[in-house]
């Protein structure tokens, strides 16, 4: 072995692992928030931040599956609304109803994801159009079901997941149940994408669906599964939002774009083939941190919309540039 080979091997051995830039951005934003409001560093401060960010983090973790497969899911925001409205109508103030309403909502989410996936994969309808149609349909169903106004309320057994904080927890003193749900769902989706054969197939389909098909990959099944996972994550996010936000006919409005933005901040490539669950969730925390900082600075909500729009525009431009350079 030559000296050059030995040097190269040593360089590879001591090379630091690549760290997604989103983590540095998140750390910088947290530091800025702490400077602006020192109370943020208290357990109740950062735990409430994580509690508010949990629904979007879960939604982004599901959305990144669809994005990696080469599509978009615009129906998740309306599915959140339908979950909250439908749950309030079905529980009908009965705490015991929670235990069959939540499984029913998850089953509804799976059906929505299945329909989205089949329309995109079998009928070859672009995901943007298919899920936009589903978004309009679900919003209409929520409106019809509720009569256009919030009705009923969610019992405490339902609101437990998004509202309750565990107290006297060692080290942190306060621990939101929503944070535990976020960690559990995030771990499950991380393992599925990055530790199973399905995750490899998903990235292959998003990177080059034609080549994946010729290699024997069940492209339709992979894409349908991605949409089902996205819809299920929307239902879980809806359960958490219903817990601490209550019943509203527009509770999920805008969350579909926030989830896409969060995945993009985490490095997901909008044209497919690239993305990770932890980075998408970190992107959700980053987006929430941006909104929190803007709020502390006293800037109005339209500024948040401008920032989110600029992020999406920049992401599309960057993804297109990368594809052109790769010759695809």
C-alpha positions in Angstrom: 0.0 0.0 0.0 1.4 3.4 -1.0 1.8 6.3 1.4 -0.9 8.2 -0.6 -3.4 5.3 -0.1 -2.6 5.3 3.6 -3.2 9.1 3.9 -6.5 8.9 2.1 -7.7 6.0 4.3 -6.7 8.0 7.5 -8.6 11.1 6.1 -11.7 9.0 5.6 -11.4 7.5 9.1 -11.3 10.9 10.8 -13.8 12.7 8.5 -16.6 14.3 10.5 -20.1 13.1 9.7 -22.1 15.4 7.5 -24.6 17.5 9.5 -27.7 18.9 7.8 -27.5 22.8 7.9 -31.1 22.9 9.2 -29.8 22.0 12.7 -27.4 25.0 12.7 -30.2 27.3 11.5 -32.5 26.0 14.2 -29.8 26.5 16.9 -29.2 30.1 15.7 -33.0 30.9 15.8 -33.3 29.4 19.3 -30.4 31.6 20.4 -32.1 34.6 18.9 -35.4 33.8 20.6 -33.6 33.4 23.9 -31.9 36.8 23.5 -35.2 38.4 22.7 -37.0 36.6 25.5 -35.0 35.1 28.3 -38.0 33.2 29.7 -37.8 30.9 26.6 -34.9 29.1 28.3 -37.1 28.1 31.2 -38.6 24.5 30.9 -42.1 25.9 30.5 -40.9 28.2 27.7 -39.2 25.7 25.4 -41.6 22.9 26.3 -44.6 25.0 25.2 -42.6 25.8 22.0 -42.2 22.1 21.3 -45.8 21.4 22.2 -47.0 24.0 19.6 -44.6 22.7 17.0 -45.5 19.0 17.5 -48.5 18.9 15.0 -46.5 20.5 12.2 -43.4 18.3 12.9 -45.6 15.2 12.6 -47.3 16.5 9.5 -43.9 17.3 7.9 -42.6 13.8 8.7 -45.5 12.4 6.7 -45.4 14.9 3.9 -41.7 14.2 3.3 -42.7 10.6 2.2 -44.8 12.0 -0.6 -42.2 14.6 -1.5 -39.4 12.0 -1.7 -41.6 9.9 -4.0 -41.9 12.9 -6.3 -45.2 14.3 -5.4 -47.1 16.7 -3.2 -50.0 16.3 -0.7 -52.1 19.4 -0.5 -55.0 17.6 1.2 -53.5 17.3 4.6 -54.7 20.7 5.9 -58.3 20.0 5.1 -57.9 16.5 6.5 -56.8 18.1 9.8 -60.0 20.2 9.8 -62.2 17.3 9.0 -60.6 15.3 11.8 -61.3 18.0 14.4 -64.8 18.8 13.2 -65.7 15.1 12.7 -64.4 14.1 16.1 -66.3 16.9 17.8 -69.5 15.7 16.1 -69.0 12.0 16.7 -67.9 12.2 20.3 -71.0 14.3 21.1 -69.6 15.3 24.5 -69.2 11.7 25.5 -65.7 11.0 26.9 -66.1 7.3 26.3 -66.5 7.9 22.6 -62.9 8.9 22.2 -61.8 5.3 22.2 -63.6 4.5 19.0 -63.6 7.9 17.3 -59.8 8.1 17.1 -59.4 4.7 15.4 -62.3 5.8 13.1 -60.5 9.0 12.2 -57.3 7.1 11.5 -59.2 4.7 9.2 -60.7 7.7 7.4 -57.2 9.1 6.9 -56.0 5.8 5.5 -58.9 5.8 3.0 -58.1 9.4 2.0 -54.5 8.6 1.5 -55.4 5.4 -0.5 -57.7 7.4 -2.8 -55.0 10.1 -3.3 -52.4 7.4 -4.1 -54.6 5.5 -6.5 -55.6 8.6 -8.4 -52.0 9.6 -8.8 -50.5 6.2 -9.4 -53.2 4.4 -11.4 -55.0 7.3 -13.2 -51.7 9.2 -13.7 -53.2 12.5 -12.4 -50.5 14.9 -11.2 -50.4 14.9 -7.4 -50.8 18.6 -7.3 -54.2 18.4 -9.1 -55.3 15.2 -7.4 -54.7 16.4 -3.8 -56.0 19.9 -4.6 -59.3 18.3 -5.6 -59.2 16.2 -2.4 -58.5 19.3 -0.4 -61.6 21.0 -1.8 -63.7 17.9 -1.3 -62.7 17.5 2.4 -63.2 21.2 3.1 -66.7 20.9 1.7 -67.4 17.8 3.8 -66.2 19.6 6.9 -68.5 22.5 6.1 -71.5 20.3 5.4 -70.9 18.2 8.5 -70.6 21.2 10.8 -73.1 23.5 9.1 -70.4 26.0 8.5 -69.8 26.8 12.2 -68.1 25.0 15.1 -70.4 22.7 16.9 -70.0 20.6 20.0 -66.7 20.3 21.9 -64.0 17.7 22.3 -64.1 15.8 25.6 -61.0 15.8 27.9 -60.2 12.2 27.0 -59.7 13.4 23.4 -57.9 16.6 24.2 -55.5 14.7 26.5 -53.0 14.1 23.7 -52.6 17.8 22.7 -53.5 19.6 25.9 -52.1 17.8 28.9 -48.7 18.3 30.4 -47.1 15.8 32.7 -45.8 17.6 35.8 -42.9 17.0 38.2 -40.9 15.2 35.5 -37.2 15.0 36.5 -34.9 17.6 34.9 -37.5 19.4 32.9 -40.4 19.5 35.4 -43.0 19.7 32.7 -43.5 17.3 29.7 -46.3 17.8 27.2 -48.0 14.6 26.0 -47.9 16.1 22.5 -44.1 16.0 22.6 -44.2 12.3 23.5 -46.5 11.7 20.5 -44.2 13.6 18.2 -41.2 11.6 19.4 -43.1 8.3 19.0 -44.4 9.1 15.5 -41.1 10.6 14.4 -39.1 7.5 15.5 -41.5 5.2 13.7 -41.4 7.1 10.5 -37.6 7.5 10.7 -37.1 3.8 11.1 -39.5 3.0 8.2 -37.8 5.4 5.8 -34.2 4.9 6.7 -34.0 1.4 8.1 -36.2 -0.7 5.8 -36.2 -1.8 2.2 -39.3 0.4 1.7 -37.3 3.5 2.3 -34.8 2.6 -0.3 -37.5 1.9 -2.8 -39.2 5.2 -2.0 -36.0 7.1 -2.7 -35.5 5.1 -5.9 -39.0 5.9 -7.2 -38.6 9.6 -6.5 -35.1 9.8 -8.0 -36.1 8.1 -11.3 -39.5 6.3 -11.5 -38.8 4.9 -14.9 -35.5 3.3 -13.9 -37.1 2.0 -10.7 -40.0 0.4 -12.7 -37.6 -1.3 -15.1 -35.6 -2.6 -12.0 -38.8 -4.3 -10.8 -39.8 -1.8 -8.1 -43.6 -1.7 -7.5 -43.8 2.0 -8.2 -47.6 2.3 -7.7 -47.6 0.5 -4.4 -44.7 2.6 -3.1 -46.4 5.8 -4.0 -49.8 4.8 -2.6 -48.2 3.9 0.7 -46.5 7.3 0.8 -49.8 9.0 0.5 -51.4 6.8 3.1 -48.6 7.7 5.6 -49.0 11.4 4.8 -52.8 11.2 5.5 -52.3 9.3 8.7 -49.8 11.9 9.9 -52.4 14.6 9.2 -55.0 12.8 11.3 -52.5 12.5 14.2 -51.7 16.2 13.8 -55.4 17.0 13.8 -55.9 15.1 17.1 -53.1 17.2 18.7 -54.4 20.5 17.3 -58.0 19.7 18.5 -56.5 19.0 21.9 -55.0 22.5 22.5 -56.8 24.6 19.9 -60.3 23.3 20.2 -63.0 23.0 17.5 -62.7 25.3 14.5 -63.7 25.0 10.8 -60.4 26.4 9.7 -58.0 24.8 12.2 -56.1 23.1 9.4 -55.9 26.0 7.0 -52.5 26.6 5.6 -50.9 23.6 7.2 -50.4 21.8 3.9 -48.0 24.6 2.7 -46.3 24.8 6.1 -45.6 21.1 6.0 -44.1 21.4 2.5 -42.0 24.4 3.6 -40.8 22.5 6.6 -39.7 19.6 4.5 -37.9 21.9 2.1 -36.1 23.7 5.0 -35.0 20.3 6.0 -33.4 19.7 2.6 -36.0 17.7 0.9 -35.9 18.0 -2.9 -39.2 19.1 -4.3 -38.9 17.0 -7.4 -38.3 13.8 -5.5 -35.5 11.5 -4.6 -34.1 13.3 -1.6 -35.2 13.9 2.0 -35.1 12.6 5.5 -37.7 12.4 8.3 -35.5 13.9 11.1 -34.5 16.9 8.9 -38.1 17.5 7.9 -39.1 17.6 11.6 -36.2 19.9 12.3 -37.5 22.0 9.4 -40.9 22.2 11.2 -39.2 23.3 14.4 -37.2 25.9 12.4 -40.3 27.3 10.7 -42.1 27.5 14.1 -39.0 29.2 15.5 -39.1 31.7 12.7 -42.7 32.5 13.4 -42.0 32.7 17.1 -39.1 35.1 16.6 -41.2 37.3 14.2 -43.9 37.4 16.8 -41.5 38.5 19.6 -40.2 41.2 17.2 -43.8 42.4 16.9 -44.1 41.8 13.1 -47.5 41.0 11.7 -48.7 37.7 10.3 -48.4 38.8 6.6 -44.6 38.9 7.2 -44.8 35.3 8.1 -46.6 34.5 4.8 -44.0 36.5 2.9 -41.1 34.5 4.5 -42.8 31.2 3.9 -43.5 32.1 0.3 -39.9 33.2 -0.3 -38.6 29.9 1.1 -40.8 27.9 -1.3 -39.8 29.9 -4.3 -36.2 29.6 -3.5 -36.6 25.8 -2.9 -38.3 25.3 -6.3 -35.6 27.3 -8.1 -32.8 25.4 -6.3 -34.4 22.0 -7.1 -34.8 22.9 -10.8 -31.2 24.1 -11.0 -29.9 20.9 -9.4 -31.9 18.8 -11.9 -30.5 20.7 -14.8 -27.0 20.3 -13.6 -27.6 16.6 -13.2 -29.0 16.4 -16.8 -32.4 15.2 -15.7 
